[in-house]
Amino acid sequence: MDSPVPGRTTGGTAGRGAPVSRSGHVLGVDSGGSGLRIAVARADAPGEPLVWSSAEPVVVGARGIDAADLLARVVPAAGDLLRQAGAGSLAAACVGAAGMATLGDDLRATLPKALADAFGVRRLALAADGVTAYAGALGQRAGAVVAAGTGLIALGTAPGGGWRRADGWGHLLGDCGSGAWIGRAGLEAAMRAHDGRRGGSPALLACAEKMFGPAGELPGVLYPRPDRPAVLASFAPEVGRCAEDGDPVAVAVLRDAARHIAEAAEAVCPPAPADAPGADGSPADTPGPGCAVALTGGLFRMGEVLLAPVRDELATRLPHAEPRAAAGDPLAGAVGIAAALATGTLRLPPDPALLHIL
C-alpha cells in the first residue's frame, strides 16, 4: 500500500513578483513513466518535505495525460500529507509531468480549478518533467540538464533568455539514449540472435527470455501493454549487466546511448555571448565556457558502464562545459518551483508548454 513517509530533498528556490507567503505550505508533484510522487513542504523550508509515492504511472489516454487519474491519487495523498504537517491549505503548487508540453491539455484545463477547490491553491505551475528535473539539478542558474529515465529530455537556459529544448518526444519519435531506447535496442539485439541475424546478442537473448518468456512470444507480451515505454525501460538494466560482463553488442548499445545523451546536452547548452568571436571572426554560436551541465534521472543509476562513455562524449562535444552533480531530483525541483512561486522569487523563464504559470 502507498503511504506517506518523511523525506529529504533539495531544490532551487530563487523567481518573480512580490513575496506572497514565506510560511505557507506548498505541493510538488512528479509524474513520470515510472510512477507518481508528491511532496508537501513549508515554503520557507522546501528541503524538508513529507513524501508519498506510487510505482503506478498516471494513465495517458485519448486526451493525453489523464487529469482525473492524477487527481484521484494526488488529492487524497496531499490531504494526508497536509494533515501530517498540521496545515489545511496550500500557498502554491507545481505539477511536473512527463509529456506535459505535448500531452498536457487535460491537465491545463482541469488542474487549476481542482487544486483551488481542494486546497485553496491560487498560484500554480504546470511544468514539463524536464523543467522540474532542471530545477532540481541546477536550481535557477543558467546551464543545461539532461534528464533521463524511462524517457529523455534535455533543457537549457541562458541569462535573460528562454528555454532551449532537445528531445523528450516519446519512445516512438525520440527519447534517444533513454531507458526505453536502451531497452528496445537490447531487445532488438535479442531478437536478432533469436533469428540468427547479424548484430544479435545471445547474452541479451538469454536475459530477454528469462525476463519475458520465449522470444517468439515477445510481441504479444509487449505490444498490447499501455505502459510499453516503462516495460522497455525495465530491460535497460539487463543491457547494463551484459555490458559489464563484456558483451560487445550491449557495450555498443550503451556507447550509442551515451552519444545521444551528449548530443542532447550539446543542443541545449547556452551559447557563448554574441560578442565572443568564432575562429573565423564571426559571432560564436557554440556552447560558451563555464556552461554548467548536469545529468539527472534514474537511468544514470546504471553506473559507470553508462557514465564513463557519457563523460567521454561530453568531453568531446562540450570541452568547456562544467560538469555539475545534480543537487536534487525532479520532485525536489517541483517543490522548489512551488516554494519560489509562494515566496515571489521564481526566475525560471515561463513558457506556455514547458512552464505554465497561473
C-alpha positions as CSV (number, residue, x, y, z in Angstrom):
1,M,0.0,0.0,0.0
2,D,1.2,3.5,-0.8
3,S,1.9,5.5,2.3
4,P,3.3,8.9,3.1
5,V,6.8,8.9,4.6
6,P,9.2,11.7,5.7
7,G,11.8,12.5,3.1
8,R,14.6,14.9,2.4
9,T,15.1,16.8,-0.8
10,T,16.8,19.8,-2.2
11,G,15.8,22.3,-4.9
12,G,16.4,25.8,-6.1
13,T,14.0,28.4,-4.8
14,A,15.1,31.5,-6.4
15,G,11.8,33.9,-9.1
16,R,9.4,36.6,-9.9
17,G,6.9,39.0,-8.2
18,A,6.4,40.3,-4.7
19,P,6.6,37.9,-1.8
20,V,3.4,36.1,-1.0
21,S,3.8,33.7,1.8
22,R,7.1,32.6,3.4
23,S,5.4,30.4,6.0
24,G,2.7,28.6,4.0
25,H,2.9,25.1,2.6
26,V,3.5,24.1,-1.0
27,L,2.9,21.0,-3.1
28,G,5.2,19.4,-5.6
29,V,4.2,16.6,-8.0
30,D,6.4,14.5,-10.1
31,S,4.6,12.3,-12.6
32,G,6.7,10.2,-15.0
33,G,6.8,6.9,-16.9
34,S,7.9,5.0,-13.8
35,G,5.3,6.3,-11.3
36,L,3.9,9.2,-9.3
37,R,5.5,11.1,-6.4
38,I,4.2,14.0,-4.4
39,A,5.6,16.1,-1.6
40,V,4.3,18.8,0.8
41,A,6.8,21.2,2.4
42,R,6.9,24.6,4.0
43,A,7.6,27.4,1.5
44,D,10.4,28.6,3.7
45,A,11.9,25.1,4.2
46,P,11.4,23.2,0.8
47,G,14.3,20.9,1.7
48,E,12.3,19.1,4.4
49,P,9.2,17.7,2.7
50,L,6.8,14.9,3.5
51,V,6.7,12.5,0.6
52,W,4.2,10.0,-0.9
53,S,4.9,7.8,-3.9
54,S,3.3,5.2,-6.2
55,A,5.0,3.0,-8.7
56,E,1.9,3.1,-11.0
57,P,2.2,5.7,-13.7
58,V,-0.6,8.1,-14.4
59,V,-2.9,7.0,-17.3
60,V,-2.3,8.5,-20.7
61,G,-5.5,8.3,-22.9
62,A,-7.1,9.9,-25.9
63,R,-6.9,13.4,-24.3
64,G,-3.2,13.0,-23.2
65,I,-2.2,12.8,-19.6
66,D,-5.4,11.9,-17.7
67,A,-6.2,14.6,-15.2
68,A,-8.9,12.6,-13.4
69,D,-6.5,9.7,-12.8
70,L,-3.8,12.1,-11.4
71,L,-6.2,14.0,-9.2
72,A,-7.8,10.8,-7.9
73,R,-4.4,9.9,-6.3
74,V,-2.9,13.4,-5.7
75,V,-5.8,14.9,-3.8
76,P,-6.2,12.3,-1.1
77,A,-2.4,11.8,-0.7
78,A,-1.8,15.5,-0.5
79,G,-4.6,15.9,2.0
80,D,-3.0,13.2,4.2
81,L,0.4,15.0,4.0
82,L,-1.1,18.3,4.8
83,R,-2.8,16.8,7.9
84,Q,0.6,15.4,9.0
85,A,2.1,18.8,8.5
86,G,-0.6,20.5,10.6
87,A,-1.8,22.6,7.6
88,G,-5.1,22.9,5.8
89,S,-4.3,24.8,2.6
90,L,-1.5,25.3,0.1
91,A,0.1,28.6,-0.9
92,A,1.3,27.2,-4.2
93,A,1.8,24.0,-6.2
94,C,3.9,22.8,-9.0
95,V,2.8,19.8,-11.1
96,G,5.6,18.3,-13.2
97,A,4.7,15.6,-15.7
98,A,6.4,13.7,-18.5
99,G,4.7,14.8,-21.7
100,M,3.3,18.0,-20.2
101,A,4.3,20.0,-23.3
102,T,2.6,17.8,-25.8
103,L,0.1,15.7,-23.8
104,G,-0.9,18.2,-21.0
105,D,-4.1,19.8,-22.4
106,D,-6.3,17.9,-20.0
107,L,-4.1,18.9,-17.0
108,R,-4.0,22.6,-18.1
109,A,-7.8,22.6,-18.4
110,T,-8.6,20.7,-15.2
111,L,-5.9,21.2,-12.5
112,P,-6.2,24.9,-11.7
113,K,-9.9,24.7,-10.5
114,A,-9.5,21.3,-9.0
115,L,-6.5,22.2,-6.8
116,A,-8.0,25.6,-5.9
117,D,-11.2,23.8,-4.8
118,A,-9.4,21.1,-2.9
119,F,-6.6,23.1,-1.2
120,G,-7.1,26.8,-1.9
121,V,-4.2,26.9,-4.4
122,R,-4.0,30.3,-6.1
123,R,-0.5,30.0,-7.6
124,L,0.1,27.0,-9.7
125,A,2.9,26.0,-12.1
126,L,2.3,23.3,-14.7
127,A,5.8,22.1,-15.8
128,A,7.3,19.6,-18.2
129,D,9.2,17.0,-16.2
130,G,12.4,18.3,-17.9
131,V,11.8,21.7,-16.2
132,T,11.4,20.1,-12.7
133,A,14.4,18.0,-13.4
134,Y,16.3,21.2,-14.3
135,A,15.2,23.0,-11.2
136,G,16.1,20.0,-9.0
137,A,19.5,19.7,-10.6
138,L,20.7,23.3,-11.1
139,G,18.2,25.4,-9.2
140,Q,17.7,28.6,-11.2
141,R,21.2,29.1,-12.6
142,A,21.8,29.1,-16.3
143,G,23.1,25.9,-17.8
144,A,21.9,22.6,-19.3
145,V,20.4,19.5,-17.8
146,V,19.8,16.1,-19.4
147,A,17.0,14.2,-17.5
148,A,16.9,10.5,-18.4
149,G,14.8,7.7,-17.0
150,T,12.1,5.9,-19.0
151,G,12.3,8.8,-21.4
152,L,14.9,11.6,-22.0
153,I,14.7,15.3,-22.4
154,A,17.4,18.0,-22.3
155,L,16.7,21.6,-21.3
156,G,19.0,24.6,-21.2
157,T,18.6,28.3,-20.1
158,A,20.7,31.4,-20.6
159,P,20.6,34.6,-18.6
160,G,17.8,36.7,-19.9
161,G,16.7,34.0,-22.4
162,G,14.1,31.3,-22.6
163,W,14.3,27.6,-22.7
164,R,16.3,25.5,-25.2
165,R,14.9,22.0,-25.6
166,A,16.1,18.8,-27.2
167,D,14.2,15.6,-27.5
168,G,11.6,14.5,-25.0
169,W,9.4,13.3,-27.9
170,G,8.4,10.0,-26.6
171,H,9.6,6.4,-27.3
172,L,8.2,6.3,-30.8
173,L,9.7,9.6,-32.1
174,G,12.7,10.1,-29.9
175,D,13.8,9.8,-26.2
176,C,17.1,8.7,-27.8
177,G,19.5,7.3,-25.2
178,S,16.8,6.9,-22.6
179,G,15.9,3.8,-20.6
180,A,13.2,2.8,-23.1
181,W,15.6,3.4,-26.0
182,I,18.3,1.2,-24.4
183,G,15.8,-1.5,-23.5
184,R,14.3,-1.5,-27.0
185,A,17.8,-1.7,-28.6
186,G,18.7,-4.5,-26.3
187,L,15.5,-6.4,-27.1
188,E,16.1,-5.9,-30.9
189,A,19.6,-7.4,-30.4
190,A,18.0,-10.3,-28.6
191,M,15.6,-10.9,-31.4
192,R,18.4,-10.7,-34.0
193,A,20.1,-13.5,-32.1
194,H,16.9,-15.5,-32.0
195,D,16.6,-15.2,-35.8
196,G,20.3,-15.8,-36.4
197,R,20.8,-12.3,-37.9
198,R,23.9,-10.3,-37.7
199,G,24.2,-7.9,-34.8
200,G,22.5,-10.3,-32.4
201,S,23.5,-10.9,-28.8
202,P,23.0,-14.4,-27.3
203,A,23.6,-12.9,-23.9
204,L,20.8,-10.4,-24.3
205,L,18.5,-13.1,-25.8
206,A,19.0,-15.2,-22.7
207,C,18.2,-12.2,-20.5
208,A,15.1,-11.4,-22.5
209,E,13.7,-14.9,-22.3
210,K,14.4,-15.1,-18.6
211,M,12.5,-11.8,-18.1
212,F,9.7,-12.1,-20.6
213,G,9.4,-15.7,-21.7
214,P,10.0,-17.3,-25.1
215,A,11.4,-14.8,-27.7
216,G,8.8,-15.7,-30.3
217,E,6.0,-14.6,-27.9
218,L,7.6,-11.3,-27.0
219,P,5.4,-9.2,-29.5
220,G,2.3,-10.5,-27.8
221,V,3.7,-9.7,-24.4
222,L,4.9,-6.2,-25.3
223,Y,2.7,-4.6,-27.9
224,P,-0.6,-4.6,-26.1
225,R,0.9,-3.0,-22.9
226,P,-0.3,0.5,-22.2
227,D,2.9,1.1,-20.2
228,R,5.1,-0.1,-23.0
229,P,7.8,2.6,-22.5
230,A,8.2,1.5,-18.9
231,V,8.4,-2.2,-19.9
232,L,11.1,-1.4,-22.5
233,A,13.0,0.6,-19.9
234,S,12.8,-2.3,-17.4
235,F,15.2,-4.2,-19.8
236,A,17.8,-1.4,-19.7
237,P,19.5,-2.7,-16.5
238,E,19.9,-6.1,-18.3
239,V,21.7,-4.3,-21.1
240,G,24.0,-2.7,-18.5
241,R,24.7,-6.0,-16.8
242,C,25.6,-7.6,-20.1
243,A,27.9,-4.7,-21.0
244,E,29.6,-5.1,-17.6
245,D,30.2,-8.7,-18.5
246,G,31.9,-7.6,-21.7
247,D,29.1,-8.4,-24.3
248,P,30.2,-6.3,-27.3
249,V,26.6,-5.7,-28.5
250,A,25.5,-4.4,-25.1
251,V,28.6,-2.2,-24.9
252,A,27.8,-0.8,-28.4
253,V,24.2,0.0,-27.3
254,L,25.4,1.9,-24.3
255,R,28.0,3.7,-26.4
256,D,25.3,4.8,-28.8
257,A,23.1,5.9,-25.9
258,A,26.0,8.0,-24.5
259,R,26.4,9.7,-27.9
260,H,22.7,10.6,-27.9
261,I,22.8,11.9,-24.4
262,A,25.8,14.1,-25.2
263,E,24.2,15.4,-28.4
264,A,21.1,16.4,-26.4
265,A,23.3,18.3,-23.9
266,E,25.2,20.0,-26.8
267,A,22.0,21.1,-28.4
268,V,20.7,23.0,-25.3
269,C,23.8,24.3,-23.7
270,P,23.7,28.1,-23.7
271,P,25.7,29.6,-26.5
272,A,28.7,31.9,-25.9
273,P,27.9,35.6,-25.7
274,A,27.2,37.2,-29.1
275,D,30.3,39.3,-28.9
276,A,32.6,36.3,-28.4
277,P,34.0,35.7,-31.9
278,G,34.4,32.3,-33.5
279,A,37.6,31.0,-35.1
280,D,36.8,33.0,-38.4
281,G,36.0,36.2,-36.5
282,S,32.2,35.7,-36.8
283,P,29.9,35.6,-33.7
284,A,30.2,32.3,-32.0
285,D,27.1,30.1,-31.8
286,T,28.7,27.3,-29.7
287,P,28.3,26.5,-26.0
288,G,30.3,29.0,-24.0
289,P,33.0,28.4,-21.4
290,G,31.5,27.8,-18.0
291,C,28.2,26.2,-19.2
292,A,27.1,24.1,-16.2
293,V,25.9,20.7,-17.3
294,A,24.2,18.2,-15.0
295,L,22.8,14.7,-15.5
296,T,19.8,13.6,-13.6
297,G,17.3,10.8,-13.5
298,G,17.1,7.1,-12.7
299,L,18.9,6.0,-15.9
300,F,22.2,7.2,-14.5
301,R,21.9,4.9,-11.6
302,M,23.2,2.3,-14.1
303,G,26.6,3.5,-13.0
304,E,30.0,3.6,-14.7
305,V,29.0,1.3,-17.5
306,L,27.0,4.2,-18.9
307,L,28.5,7.2,-17.1
308,A,32.0,6.5,-18.4
309,P,31.1,6.7,-22.1
310,V,28.8,9.7,-21.4
311,R,31.7,11.6,-19.8
312,D,33.9,10.8,-22.9
313,E,31.2,12.0,-25.3
314,L,30.6,15.2,-23.2
315,A,34.3,15.9,-23.1
316,T,34.5,15.7,-26.9
317,R,31.4,17.7,-27.7
318,L,31.4,20.2,-24.8
319,P,35.1,20.6,-23.8
320,H,34.5,23.9,-22.0
321,A,31.4,22.8,-20.0
322,E,31.4,22.5,-16.3
323,P,30.0,19.1,-15.2
324,R,27.9,19.5,-12.1
325,A,26.4,16.9,-9.8
326,A,22.6,17.2,-9.7
327,A,21.7,18.9,-6.4
328,G,18.3,17.1,-6.3
329,D,15.7,15.2,-8.3
330,P,12.6,16.2,-10.3
331,L,10.4,16.1,-7.1
332,A,12.9,18.4,-5.4
333,G,12.6,20.7,-8.4
334,A,8.8,20.7,-8.3
335,V,8.9,21.6,-4.6
336,G,11.5,24.3,-5.3
337,I,9.4,25.8,-8.0
338,A,6.3,25.8,-5.8
339,A,8.2,27.4,-3.0
340,A,9.6,30.1,-5.3
341,L,6.1,30.8,-6.5
342,A,4.8,31.1,-3.0
343,T,7.6,33.5,-2.0
344,G,7.6,35.5,-5.2
345,T,11.1,34.6,-6.2
346,L,10.7,32.5,-9.3
347,R,13.3,33.4,-12.0
348,L,13.0,30.5,-14.4
349,P,11.5,31.6,-17.7
350,P,7.8,31.0,-18.2
351,D,6.7,29.1,-21.3
352,P,3.2,28.1,-22.5
353,A,4.2,24.5,-22.9
354,L,7.2,23.9,-20.6
355,L,6.5,26.1,-17.6
356,H,2.9,27.5,-17.5
357,I,2.4,29.8,-14.5
358,L,-1.1,30.5,-13.2
